[in-house]
Amino acid sequence: MDVVVYGPLRSATGGKRVAIEVDGDTVEDVLDAFVEAFPGTENQLYADDGSLRPSVRVTYDGERVELDDLRPTDGELALFPAMQGG
């Protein structure tokens, strides 16, 4: 599955778009595979208690998706990590 990343996630992935192998049918399965492939992204996506940070957005075709949603069979997911600044 193709995943497009933004912000500081790019430094961990080495680029804007990455392809990952996913076992499972949910958006959460995609994120698990993403973190497994790029362990340096875990603290940017997840809080210490293991929950997705509230400021992280996951979208498919520009529409926000939830972790328990079925993952798309085509297209790409986009990950927007928490950003700081002002």
C-alpha positions in Angstrom: 0.0 0.0 0.0 1.2 3.5 -0.8 1.5 5.9 2.1 2.2 9.6 1.7 3.9 11.3 4.7 4.2 14.9 5.7 6.3 17.0 8.0 8.9 15.3 10.2 7.8 11.8 9.1 9.7 12.4 5.8 13.1 12.4 7.6 12.3 9.0 9.0 11.1 7.6 5.6 13.5 9.3 3.3 10.8 10.6 1.1 7.2 11.8 0.6 5.8 8.5 -0.7 6.6 5.0 0.6 5.2 1.6 -0.2 4.6 -0.9 2.6 3.3 -4.5 2.8 0.2 -4.7 5.0 -1.2 -7.8 6.7 -4.7 -6.9 7.8 -7.8 -5.0 6.7 -7.9 -1.9 8.8 -6.3 1.5 8.7 -4.7 0.5 12.1 -3.1 -2.4 10.3 -1.6 0.0 7.8 -0.2 2.2 10.6 1.2 -0.9 12.4 3.0 -1.9 9.2 4.2 1.6 8.7 5.7 1.9 12.2 7.2 -1.6 11.8 8.9 -0.5 8.6 9.9 2.9 10.0 10.3 2.6 13.8 11.5 6.2 14.1 7.9 7.3 13.4 6.2 5.7 16.3 6.8 8.6 18.8 5.5 11.1 16.2 2.3 9.1 15.7 1.5 7.5 19.1 1.4 8.8 22.7 3.1 7.0 25.5 -0.1 5.1 26.3 -0.1 3.6 22.8 -3.0 5.7 21.5 -2.8 7.7 18.3 -1.9 11.3 19.1 -5.0 13.5 18.9 -3.3 15.9 16.5 -2.4 13.1 14.0 -4.6 13.0 10.9 -4.9 10.0 8.6 -6.7 10.5 5.3 -7.7 8.7 2.2 -8.5 10.7 -0.9 -8.6 13.8 1.3 -11.2 12.4 3.7 -10.3 11.7 7.3 -10.4 8.0 8.2 -10.4 6.3 11.6 -8.2 3.4 12.8 -11.0 0.9 12.7 -12.1 1.8 9.2 -11.4 -0.8 6.5 -8.2 0.1 4.6 -8.6 1.1 1.0 -7.7 -1.5 -1.5 -6.3 1.0 -3.9 -5.0 4.5 -3.7 -3.0 5.8 -0.8 -3.3 6.9 2.8 -1.8 10.2 3.9 -0.3 10.7 7.4 -0.1 14.1 8.9 1.8 14.0 12.2 1.6 16.5 15.0 3.2 19.7 14.0 4.7 22.3 16.3 5.2 26.0 15.6 3.2 29.0 15.2 
